[in-house]
Amino acid sequence: MKRINYYLLSAVFVILISGCKSEEEKQKEAAENLIENLIENVTDQNIDINVDKAKESSEITINGENGESVTVTNNEKTIPKNFPDDVYLVKGNIETAGSINSQEGELITISIFASESFNTLVSDIKKQMEAKAWKSTMNMTTGTESVQIFTKNKNSATITIANEDKVTVNYLVSVSKK
């Protein structure tokens, strides 16, 4: 019953405050409130969500009641500014890029349609990462797919390569702030 009242109260609030705003602002605020309510009900924590589309990339920030925050950024087709310069990036066209940032660190994802062959990439990535002092902790290739995992200090990089219609290289890089 508590959840139903909470949703009902939130819906009434959204309707009341929506009378003096543009349609886009109303939709943005309604989406923020819906997501806030869902997260608050699951975590039993008070949070605040802010969506910023005015920047070069779209950004969502979730602020917790104890001062913690998480920012999710969609950089579209550009390398996130905090991407470590010692991670080897293959040549090709960036398909997607984004990041999740918190007090603990940052998780950066990039997907690239590569211009080199699958076999060349499998070999080059391992060589280049090790040349930049990344330790290979896993290297598995089966047929048209490869997974390579590297660590350096408190950071990690998981790089997957898939050879289907195009050769796609996906990066999942974790950068610790501590």
N, C-alpha and C positions, 0 to 999 in steps of 0.2 A: 504494500500500500504506500509506503514511504517513497518508493521509486516512481510510482504513478503520479503522486502529488508533486514530486520534484519535476517530472517531465511536463506536467500540466502547468505548473507555475512558470517554468522556463518558456513554454510556448506562449502563454499569456504575456509575459514580459517582452518577448520578441515582437509580438503583435502590437503592443502598446508603444514601443519605442520606434517601430518601423514607419510610423506615419509621417515623419519629417525628414526622411532620408531618400536618396536616389535608389532606384531599383537595384543597381549593382551593389551599393553599400548595404542594402537590406539583405541581399543574397549572401554577401560575404559575412555579415554579422550572424545571420542564421546558421551558416555552415560552421562558423567558429563556435557558436553556442552549442550546437548539436555535438560536435566533437568534444568540446570541454565536458559536457554532461556525460557522455559515454565514458571518457577516461576517468572522470571523477567517480562515477559509480563503480567502475572496475577496481580502481586503486584506493578508493576511500580517501583521496587527497584533493585539496583545492588546487586548481591550476588555472592558468590564463593563457590563451592562445592568441597570437598576433600573426596576421598574414600580411606580407609586404611584397606587392608586385611592382612597386615603383623602381626597384633596383634593376641591375642588369639581369639578375636571375630572380626567380620567385623564391620566397623564403617563408617558412613557418617556424615560429618560435613558441615553445611550450614552457611556461614558467611555473615551477612548483611553489608550494606554500613555504618551503624551507629555504628559498633562495636558489635552488637548483634550476637549471634551464637546459633545454635541448633545442637546437636549431636544425631544421631540415632544409637543405637548399637544393634547388634544381638549377644547375648551371647550363642546362640544355646542351650545347655543343662546344663548350669551352672547358679547358682544364681548370678545376678549382684552384684558387690562388694558394691554398695551403698544401697542395700536392707536393710531396717530398721530391726535391730535385735529384736525389740519388736513386730513385726508382726508374728503371729503364722503361721508356715508352716506345712502343713500336710505331713505325711510320704507317699512316693511313688516315682515314676520315673518322672523326669522332662522331659516334652515333648518339650517345647520351653521356652525361656526367652529372654527378651530384655528391652531396656530403651530408653527414649527420654530425653535429658538433655539440659536445657537452663539456662539463668541467673536467671529466676524466680524459677526454681526448676527442679525436675526430675519426670518422669512418668515411672514406672517400671511394666512390665507385665511378669507373669509366668503362665505356664499351667502345671499341674501335674496330672498324672494318679495315683490316690490314692490307697493305699493298704487297707484302712478301708471302712466300709459300708457307704452308703449314710446317713442313719439316725444318725449314730454315729458321722459322720463329721459335720452334721448340728448343732448338740448339742455341740460338742467339740470346734468348731471354735468360736462360740459365747462365751462360758465359758472362753476359753483361751485368746481371745482378750480383754474381759472385765477385766480379771485378770491382764492384762498388761496395764490397764488404758485407753483402747480405749472405746469410747462411741458408743453404738449401736444406729444408727439413722434410720435404716430400717432393718427388718428381715422378709422376705416373702418366704414361701415354698409352692409350689403347685405340688403335685404328685411327679415327678422325677426331679424337678428343685428347686433350692434355690438361693436367692440373699440376701446377708448380706452386709450392708454398715456401716462403722465405721469411726469416726473422733477422732483425738487427736491433740491438738494444731492447727496448720495450715495444718496438714496432713490428708489424707483420704485413706481408703482402701475399695475397693469394691471386694467382694469375691463371686464368683458364683460356684455352685456345680450342676453338671448334672449327672444323673444316666441313661446312655444309655447302650451301650455295655460294657463300663467301667465307673467307677466313675471318673469324671474329675473335678478338682478344678482349677479355673482360678482366678488369682489375678491381680488387677489393683490398684497400690499403687502410690499415689501422695505425693511427699515429697517437701515441700516448703523450699527454701533457705533463706527466709526472716523471 
